[in-house]
């Protein structure tokens, strides 16, 4: 999907659930769980262990595995995704959730 | 009481006392009168004493004995035993240029026979002048009544101007703030707050020795220096913390570069200078005042500032002897790690004797007045000749620090603003930004420094990237093209039919703070370009397009560079040479972890 570049805020699942970032352009990383039957929705288990629904405007054409980075808007219940990137398992294997979570918290700490 | 039963006066005692100040026996004297000198709080009494043969007008009653006057126990003609006394030499306006006046301070007296019983002056004592010689007979007050006392007519104020009366003694002292080179008949009463070591010098104009001292009174402070003969004369006698009467020194414009003392003038002791310990009340002369800067504020101050600081010496390095590059002299120094309750640590360098004698094993509180702030290693402080150091001083800040340190301060997370330089290639070395490396003057010391930096390749110099090198196994020297198919190596002293391509890349790398030109040799160059020197050498002449592409592809990539920096001299100019010791791909996980750690240390993150 081609999306014009906008400034997105990188957040964690917990941050979305506080509703502080509702209707804002956000970016979340996590592990794709089940994909819905219509291929337009899937559950993302974020790096800080929260399960969040992701809805896409078009059905997913590939098999989601490894890690996914989703960009879109959180409406309070689901992420309306504008785009996503997949990180193949070989690369994702090295990913350290904890330091990533820490880094994101630091980035958001002065806002 | 019959006259014959009265104790005899110790005839000749007074000249003996004034003469050499020693008198092992307790003289019996007679009071011939007294005068009160008005002071601020306390009266001071001047006693006219006689030993039967000689009388002296300069006996001062120690203030703790004032009640004796009030009780009428020292009325005129009283015979007293002088059980404790001391002789002081004082320079005054009147004695300027002559020998000093001697004052007998009566520290303890015992009235034996009341004046009313004696009723008259014993003998016909001759008056001694202020140096103990017989002078013309001064008229002495011989009225029998005991109530004869009159105060000196001079005004009482102590501040400002010339010739003001000193409240506590017969000496007229001048405020330090009033001293100028244009008037040299003065005496000051000041406390020595600092005394330097004796320093010797030797230059084309000669040699000599000197020491300096700082003094303070209620009105201000001033620095004084004693050279050669005066240096010897006064060095051992002057003690820090004691109060002295000083007069007859030269005043000249101050050289503010060497001291933080606030005075437009400074003193030089001359042949005529007198320094007399003051035993009078010195409570109005202040002691050293400090203006401490918290360690975490040092980063905000400019380098070369002179400041006061207090902290706990949590550790110290061993004493080091280094040779000064500029003077070739051997200097002794010790580095001490100082922390305070802002949880910040700074390196303190103690030079000379202070460093030699310093012992940090008890982790003492150290207070310093007048240390120099430098930007070495970030921020560090060092003593200068005018620094005053107090170990475990009895002051509120020191007690607070002791309490903080002993109750957890010692184990709290401390951030150091004097980062240690990574020595040698051992260990992975520390990460710096180019700005930090510049700030810390890495490479400026005697040994090369190593540091890591995450930087991006901004530009590679293509033109001089390659050179023709000797094909011998262990020789990499550049060969000379003889232009006849042969290549000569001067090192091997041989000619070869071929050569090998070697690279020496001049690369400009940049991080978020600054950019730096660095040199990459064969191995690191091949890593950056992703090709061997041989290949690149061949492509240069055969496929220029490909050659260019290789260099383009190599730019704008991030790496972690391990750099070796050293300042080198080229034709009288100092240049910082930076070589790439190693180049590695960025491990973003490690990078992330390091950034988080550094942020935490900077206490921005929680």
Boltz contact constraints between the chains, C-beta under 6 A:
constraints:
  - contact:
      token1: [A, 96]
      token2: [B, 589]
      max_distance: 6.0
  - contact:
      token1: [A, 99]
      token2: [B, 592]
      max_distance: 6.0
  - contact:
      token1: [A, 99]
      token2: [B, 593]
      max_distance: 6.0
  - contact:
      token1: [A, 102]
      token2: [B, 596]
      max_distance: 6.0
  - contact:
      token1: [A, 103]
      token2: [B, 592]
      max_distance: 6.0
  - contact:
      token1: [A, 106]
      token2: [B, 599]
      max_distance: 6.0
  - contact:
      token1: [A, 106]
      token2: [B, 605]
      max_distance: 6.0
